Amino acid sequence: MPKQFSIAQKFTPDARAVLHEGDCLDMLRAIPNEAIQLIVTSPPYNLGKEYEAKLHVDVYVEEQRKVITECFRVLADGGSICWQVGNFVEDGAIIPIDTLLYPIFSGLGLKMRNRIVWHFEHGLHCSRRLSGRYETIIWFTKGDKYVFNVDPIRVPQKYPGKKYFRGPKVGQYSCNPLGKNPGDVWTVPNVKSNHVEKTGHPCQFPVELIERLVLSLTQVNDWVLDPFLGTGTSIIAAIRNGRRGVGAEILRKYIELAKTRINLAANGELPVRPMAKPVFDPKYAGKNLLTAPWLVDDTLPEQSILLEKTTPYRIRK
Ligand SMILES: C[S@@+](CC[C@H](N)C(=O)[O-])C[C@H]1O[C@@H](n2cnc3c(N)ncnc32)[C@H](O)[C@@H]1O
């Protein structure tokens, strides 16, 4: 059994982690103005999952407005809000949730700094539209003097040997030896069944996704808040990096999962996919199943014809 880490049930400024079982608005109302440096969350998407009633889109937006407005009140000057969302699906049509929520954030005077595309490779296979393989994180700041440290989240340079070819630095290496800015398209594996962090929750954040935000948008000991906490990932990303975490969750079974995971994380025992780990490459890993059967077997004439039309190489017979 891991040692019990102290998790408070109510917000107090000197706690390390606070887990509120219940509605996020009740949690937010108990937090003083401007106490929080980073608010990061993935709200329910109104898809009728077990933890949400499917609402009319206007009602959904109004519910979100209440939460976002309270988040704005507790957010410190120079702090950030990151809302991670995908799409509603209505009669087969998609509605990007960030487009619906943008006016709420901007109406509060928050400034958007990035619309980060979170690209992943696994999900539902669609038959009447292209399969969705990204969601977004809309990042807003309160004020212009905001915390942003890119160094802890730099990624390896593509061409580290590149040199200046003219000007006063000609011949010197031109790139930053700490790595490059990761840009606003992040490929991070989503938490599906083979992911080391997978629990019973249907839509968990990967820890590494939130760690990028925690490391770049907060300082040690700052508060990170997640109003829709699920399995506790945002608190985990915070405490793994010396920050404090607070969140609310309505379902008891996810509160229990969050407690267990936070305790494991505090003891350094939670299995986590590390931030710098490259995305799995089946070819590089020598996976079998890489040979397409229709390239060696001509019992599939229709597929072969299709491939002959679309591939630049000859089909083996
Ligand atoms: C999209 S999931 C978030 C999962 C989370 N990012 C994680 O890593 O596990 C949304 C969560 O919000 C919870 N929830 C829904 N309405 C809530 C409310 N009003 N207050 C607090 N939690 C709520 C749901 O039970 C669900 O677990």
The ligand as an ORCA input file, in Angstrom:
! r2SCAN-3c Opt
* xyz 0 1
  C     -14.584     14.729    -19.883
  S     -14.564     14.084    -18.277
  C     -13.014     14.650    -17.663
  C     -11.998     13.561    -17.498
  C     -10.677     14.061    -16.940
  N     -10.064     15.027    -17.822
  C      -9.687     12.922    -16.645
  O      -8.519     13.034    -17.026
  O     -10.099     11.925    -16.057
  C     -15.692     15.136    -17.462
  C     -15.919     14.752    -16.009
  O     -16.697     15.785    -15.393
  C     -17.578     15.199    -14.445
  N     -18.674     16.166    -14.244
  C     -19.764     16.389    -15.031
  N     -20.493     17.408    -14.559
  C     -19.842     17.865    -13.449
  C     -20.081     18.926    -12.520
  N     -21.157     19.725    -12.644
  N     -19.195     19.133    -11.524
  C     -18.112     18.328    -11.388
  N     -17.835     17.294    -12.225
  C     -18.684     17.082    -13.245
  C     -17.972     13.896    -15.109
  O     -18.442     12.939    -14.174
  C     -16.692     13.458    -15.817
  O     -15.923     12.560    -15.048
*
